[in-house]
Amino acid sequence: MKIYLVSLATLVVILLNGCAVQNDKTKIHGLGLTYSSNVQQLSNGDYFTEVEASLASGRITTAVELANKNAVEFCKEQNKTMEQVISETNSHLLVNGTARLTFRCL
């Protein structure tokens, strides 16, 4: 019975472990993990980044903070400032928070 429960628990973890964002970087934040995409340039010249944060790392609040931080740092490398175009938040698996940010560097 123990082996069955351990096997079942392992299977559940594997099935629920998918990311809701493109996972280019995984970091520990607080007691949990965050998954971030690299900044991508869109066809209209704007940029896009997304972050997913686990419950133990602060969920949606942390995801929004890190998406904004990634955008600001990206623009700062070009000696420009970040202007937010669109910001969207959501939850993944009813536990993790996701933030998607479209922005410009001015």
trRosetta pair geometry for C-beta under 8 A, 3 or more apart (Angstrom, degrees):
i j d omega theta_ij theta_ji phi_ij phi_ji
1 4 5.6 -54 -153 33 35 115
1 5 6.5 31 153 -16 67 105
2 5 5.9 -58 -150 37 32 108
2 6 6.3 28 155 -15 67 108
3 6 5.8 -56 -145 40 31 110
3 7 6.1 32 156 -19 65 109
4 7 5.8 -58 -147 39 26 111
4 8 6.2 26 155 -19 64 109
5 8 5.7 -53 -143 38 30 111
5 9 6.2 31 157 -18 64 107
6 9 5.8 -54 -145 38 29 111
6 10 6.3 31 154 -20 63 107
7 10 5.7 -55 -148 36 29 112
7 11 6.4 30 154 -19 64 107
8 11 5.7 -55 -149 35 30 112
8 12 6.5 31 154 -19 65 105
9 12 5.8 -53 -148 34 32 112
9 13 6.5 32 154 -18 64 105
10 13 5.8 -55 -150 36 31 111
10 14 6.4 30 154 -18 65 107
11 14 5.8 -55 -148 37 31 111
11 15 6.3 25 157 -15 66 109
12 15 5.9 -60 -145 40 29 108
12 16 6.1 6 164 -1 66 115
13 16 6.3 -70 -139 49 24 96
13 17 6.0 42 159 -50 62 111
14 17 5.8 -51 -146 10 25 123
15 18 7.9 -34 168 -15 37 100
16 93 5.8 97 -166 -130 99 142
19 22 7.6 116 112 -109 129 5
19 23 4.6 115 28 -49 172 118
19 35 4.9 -109 -133 126 132 169
19 52 5.7 177 -159 36 89 154
19 92 7.7 24 -167 154 38 165
20 52 5.3 134 50 -93 92 137
20 90 7.5 -132 153 91 152 115
20 92 3.6 -133 -31 -97 141 144
20 93 7.9 -145 -45 -9 117 85
20 96 6.8 175 8 94 121 128
20 98 5.0 -82 94 -74 132 144
21 35 5.7 159 65 108 107 106
21 36 7.3 -23 116 -128 140 22
21 37 5.5 -119 161 -34 106 105
21 50 4.2 -161 -137 119 124 116
21 51 6.5 -100 30 -117 176 5
21 52 4.6 -171 11 -25 115 105
21 98 5.9 164 -45 -138 110 112
21 100 7.6 -177 -108 -82 112 87
22 37 4.0 64 71 -105 99 115
22 38 7.8 -63 108 24 123 70
22 50 6.7 98 29 58 81 117
23 26 6.3 19 -172 -61 109 94
23 35 4.4 -48 -114 -166 94 118
23 36 7.7 76 -137 51 49 30
23 37 7.3 -64 -71 -79 16 66
23 52 7.9 -50 -86 34 90 119
24 36 6.4 -60 59 101 86 66
24 37 5.2 84 6 -143 111 41
24 38 4.5 -54 93 -26 175 85
25 35 7.3 154 82 -157 53 44
25 36 4.5 -16 61 61 103 99
25 37 7.9 -166 21 -77 84 8
25 38 7.5 109 -17 -63 103 69
26 33 6.0 -11 -170 -169 96 115
26 34 7.2 163 -152 82 49 48
26 35 5.5 -14 -100 -102 76 71
26 36 7.9 -178 -77 21 31 72
27 33 7.1 148 79 -155 37 64
27 34 5.2 -15 61 58 87 96
27 36 7.3 10 7 2 108 113
28 32 7.4 171 -151 100 63 24
28 33 6.2 -48 -101 -99 52 61
28 34 7.9 141 -126 15 7 81
28 57 7.7 -157 -173 -97 45 122
29 32 6.4 -24 67 74 75 71
29 33 7.2 93 23 -150 81 15
29 34 4.7 32 3 -17 129 118
29 53 6.6 -54 66 -136 139 107
29 57 4.0 73 82 -154 97 119
29 58 6.8 -69 124 14 118 111
29 62 6.0 139 126 -170 144 140
29 66 7.4 -80 -87 -68 161 136
30 56 6.2 -168 107 143 111 70
30 57 4.6 159 45 -126 110 54
30 58 6.0 130 -5 -30 149 96
30 62 7.4 -97 -2 -94 126 151
31 56 4.1 -89 91 170 95 114
31 57 6.8 -148 59 -72 51 58
32 53 7.0 95 101 179 124 74
32 54 3.5 -138 174 75 135 118
32 55 6.4 158 -79 65 159 47
32 56 3.1 140 -52 76 109 91
32 57 3.3 -113 69 -30 103 87
32 58 7.6 -160 47 5 122 59
33 53 7.8 -172 101 -145 45 49
33 54 5.2 65 50 -10 68 128
33 56 8.0 48 7 67 55 105
33 57 6.3 -125 47 -31 19 141
34 51 6.1 -6 -177 -173 109 104
34 52 6.8 165 -158 85 59 50
34 53 4.7 -14 -107 -103 92 76
34 54 7.2 -122 -72 5 50 78
34 57 5.5 -144 -53 134 89 161
34 62 6.6 -121 -90 137 126 120
34 63 7.3 176 -137 -93 107 65
34 66 5.9 130 -178 -37 153 174
35 51 7.0 155 81 -158 51 54
35 52 4.5 -2 54 55 101 100
35 53 7.9 -160 24 -70 65 38
36 49 7.1 0 -171 -180 93 105
36 50 7.4 169 -149 92 52 48
36 51 4.8 -12 -102 -106 80 85
36 52 7.9 -159 -69 26 42 62
36 66 6.4 -115 -87 145 122 125
36 67 7.8 -179 -128 -86 99 61
36 70 6.3 169 -164 -74 135 149
37 40 7.0 -36 142 -18 121 106
37 48 8.0 -13 96 122 135 83
37 49 5.7 -175 75 -153 93 62
37 50 4.8 40 14 49 122 82
37 51 7.5 -127 14 -68 73 49
38 49 7.4 -102 130 -116 21 93
39 47 5.2 1 -177 -179 106 122
39 48 7.2 146 -157 71 59 39
39 49 4.9 -41 -98 -70 68 109
39 70 6.5 178 -60 151 100 106
39 71 7.1 129 -104 -101 122 57
39 74 4.7 69 -40 -107 165 155
40 47 6.8 151 77 -159 40 68
40 48 5.0 -26 63 62 92 93
40 49 7.3 153 15 -76 72 56
41 45 7.2 -26 -170 -144 101 28
41 46 7.7 153 -156 88 58 34
41 47 5.6 -42 -101 -101 54 74
41 48 7.9 154 -105 17 9 80
42 45 7.0 -32 75 40 79 21
42 46 4.8 -3 43 68 123 81
42 47 6.7 -164 0 -94 87 18
42 48 5.6 82 -50 -19 106 112
42 102 7.1 7 -21 -139 147 107
45 104 7.5 32 120 -120 91 98
46 85 5.6 -33 -139 -1 140 161
46 102 5.4 31 148 179 135 97
46 103 6.7 153 -169 76 93 24
46 104 5.5 -68 -119 -76 77 78
47 71 7.0 151 97 -130 123 92
47 74 6.7 -167 152 120 163 149
47 102 7.1 159 82 -156 44 53
47 103 5.5 -30 65 68 94 76
47 104 7.0 145 15 -97 88 31
47 105 6.9 42 -3 -21 133 95
48 100 7.2 -6 -166 -175 96 89
48 101 7.1 161 -149 87 50 52
48 102 5.2 -18 -97 -101 81 71
48 103 7.8 154 -85 21 34 69
49 67 5.5 165 102 -150 103 80
49 70 4.9 -154 158 104 163 133
49 71 5.8 -154 28 -65 133 85
49 74 7.5 -179 -45 -19 140 148
49 100 7.8 178 93 -151 41 50
49 101 5.4 -10 62 61 82 98
49 103 7.7 -19 17 18 98 112
50 67 6.6 -9 -130 -110 25 118
50 98 6.7 4 -177 -174 103 98
50 99 6.7 177 -150 91 60 52
50 100 4.5 -12 -104 -105 101 72
50 101 7.1 173 -83 19 49 68
51 62 7.9 -118 132 123 130 73
51 63 4.5 175 100 -154 99 72
51 64 7.9 -152 62 -48 122 18
51 66 4.5 153 -143 90 169 114
51 67 4.6 -139 8 -60 115 85
51 70 7.1 164 -55 -4 120 138
51 98 7.1 170 89 -150 47 55
51 99 5.2 0 55 54 91 96
52 63 6.2 -4 -124 -112 20 122
52 92 6.0 -17 -139 20 124 144
52 96 5.2 27 179 159 100 129
52 97 7.1 166 -154 86 55 43
52 98 4.8 -20 -100 -98 78 82
53 57 4.7 -123 -172 91 96 113
53 58 5.6 -33 149 69 142 77
53 59 5.6 178 96 -119 102 10
53 60 7.3 -165 55 -59 113 16
53 61 8.0 -82 75 64 152 54
53 62 4.0 164 -157 87 169 113
53 63 4.2 -141 4 -58 108 81
53 66 6.9 140 -63 15 120 135
53 96 6.4 166 81 -161 36 82
53 97 5.1 -13 58 60 91 93
53 98 7.9 173 18 -82 66 36
53 99 7.9 18 0 1 104 102
54 57 4.9 81 55 13 80 102
54 59 7.3 -60 124 -79 23 58
54 95 7.0 -5 -155 135 66 103
54 96 5.3 -45 -104 -104 44 91
55 59 5.5 19 -111 -66 46 102
55 95 4.9 -65 -42 -179 115 90
55 96 6.8 -92 -36 -81 68 47
57 62 5.3 -133 131 94 86 172
58 61 5.1 -90 164 73 103 97
58 62 3.1 107 83 -34 120 119
58 63 7.8 -170 98 -15 91 63
58 65 7.7 -17 118 25 146 128
58 97 7.6 -69 112 34 60 134
59 62 6.4 108 50 26 29 99
59 63 6.9 -50 148 -9 36 106
59 91 7.5 -8 -167 -115 110 96
59 95 7.6 -124 -107 159 108 48
59 96 6.7 -175 -127 -158 72 31
59 97 3.6 96 171 -18 66 121
60 63 5.4 -56 -143 37 33 114
60 64 6.3 32 159 -19 68 104
60 89 5.1 63 -152 -171 115 132
60 91 7.0 -63 -62 -80 108 81
60 97 3.2 -142 -62 -151 53 141
60 98 7.5 -25 -108 37 74 31
60 99 6.8 117 -157 -58 65 96
61 64 6.1 -57 -152 35 27 108
61 65 6.4 25 152 -17 63 109
61 97 7.2 57 13 85 47 170
62 65 5.5 -55 -145 38 34 113
62 66 6.1 26 160 -14 69 109
62 97 6.9 124 51 65 81 128
63 66 6.1 -60 -145 41 26 105
63 67 6.3 27 157 -20 63 108
63 89 6.9 128 89 -129 125 96
63 97 4.5 -147 -2 111 133 98
63 98 5.7 -159 -167 -143 159 15
63 99 3.8 158 134 -4 99 104
64 67 5.9 -55 -145 36 28 110
64 68 6.4 25 157 -14 63 108
64 87 7.1 56 -135 -175 99 125
64 89 6.3 -32 -68 -86 107 122
64 97 7.9 -53 -20 141 81 128
64 99 4.5 170 -79 -102 52 152
65 68 6.0 -62 -153 40 27 108
65 69 6.2 28 152 -21 65 110
66 69 5.3 -50 -141 37 35 115
66 70 6.2 39 157 -22 66 102
66 99 7.4 143 60 52 82 132
67 70 5.8 -51 -149 34 29 112
67 71 6.5 27 153 -17 62 107
67 87 7.7 137 106 -135 139 96
67 99 4.3 -129 -11 109 144 120
67 100 7.2 -156 -132 -114 153 9
67 101 4.3 145 157 -9 121 128
68 71 5.7 -58 -149 38 32 111
68 72 6.2 31 156 -19 68 107
68 82 7.6 149 -162 110 69 153
68 84 7.7 -31 -113 -80 94 118
68 101 6.6 168 -72 -98 54 163
69 72 5.8 -54 -143 37 29 109
69 73 6.2 27 158 -16 64 109
70 73 6.0 -59 -147 40 27 109
70 74 6.3 31 154 -24 63 108
70 101 7.9 149 67 54 105 136
71 74 5.6 -53 -147 33 30 114
71 75 6.5 22 158 -11 65 106
71 82 4.7 103 135 -139 100 147
71 84 7.7 79 122 -88 163 75
71 101 5.6 -92 -47 119 139 140
71 103 4.6 69 -156 33 137 160
72 75 6.1 -60 -149 41 29 105
72 76 6.0 33 153 -25 65 111
72 81 8.0 -15 -136 -156 75 57
72 82 4.8 -99 -93 1 56 140
73 76 5.5 -52 -140 35 31 116
73 77 6.7 41 157 -27 62 99
74 77 6.1 -52 -161 23 29 113
74 78 7.5 9 147 -2 58 106
74 82 7.5 82 63 -86 88 116
74 105 7.1 -113 114 -74 90 126
75 78 5.8 -68 -161 44 41 104
75 80 4.5 -93 -176 87 91 90
75 81 5.9 45 137 176 138 9
75 82 4.3 -175 9 -64 151 78
75 103 7.5 -89 -47 130 126 126
75 105 3.8 -179 -120 -118 97 101
75 106 7.8 5 -156 26 134 50
76 79 7.3 34 -170 -85 40 26
76 80 7.4 -123 -78 58 24 52
76 81 7.9 40 -77 -99 65 43
76 82 8.0 -42 -35 -30 75 99
78 105 5.5 51 65 164 139 151
80 105 4.0 83 101 170 141 96
80 106 5.7 157 -174 71 107 26
81 105 7.2 150 70 -156 28 60
81 106 5.6 -31 63 65 82 85
82 103 5.3 -3 -167 173 96 140
82 104 7.5 142 -157 76 50 44
82 105 6.3 -33 -96 -100 56 63
82 106 7.9 141 -112 20 8 81
83 103 6.2 155 78 -165 46 82
83 104 4.7 -16 61 61 102 94
83 105 7.7 178 18 -88 81 15
83 106 5.3 43 -16 -9 121 121
84 87 5.8 -14 -171 -41 127 109
84 101 6.7 -73 -131 -159 92 102
84 102 7.8 91 -167 80 59 56
84 103 5.3 -46 -108 -104 42 94
85 102 4.4 -64 71 110 112 95
85 103 5.6 -175 4 -99 88 30
85 104 6.0 87 -48 -19 112 91
86 100 7.8 -12 114 112 97 91
86 101 7.4 168 88 -152 59 38
86 102 4.2 27 45 41 94 115
87 99 7.0 -17 -167 -167 89 96
87 100 7.4 159 -155 83 42 55
87 101 5.3 1 -109 -108 77 77
87 102 7.7 -139 -64 31 44 67
88 99 7.2 155 83 -155 50 48
88 100 4.6 -7 59 56 100 101
88 101 7.9 -161 27 -69 64 41
89 97 6.7 -14 -167 -174 104 98
89 98 6.6 155 -156 85 54 58
89 99 5.2 -17 -101 -100 80 71
89 100 7.8 -171 -77 20 34 69
90 97 7.6 154 84 -159 38 55
90 98 4.9 -14 63 60 84 107
90 100 7.9 16 9 -3 104 104
91 94 5.8 54 133 -116 129 27
91 95 7.2 135 -178 39 108 22
91 96 6.6 143 -164 79 67 49
91 97 5.8 -41 -106 -102 70 54
91 98 6.9 167 -105 12 17 86
92 95 7.3 -49 86 58 61 66
92 96 4.4 -25 62 72 97 107
92 97 7.6 -173 16 -84 83 6
92 98 5.4 75 -26 -33 109 117
93 96 5.8 51 46 16 100 95
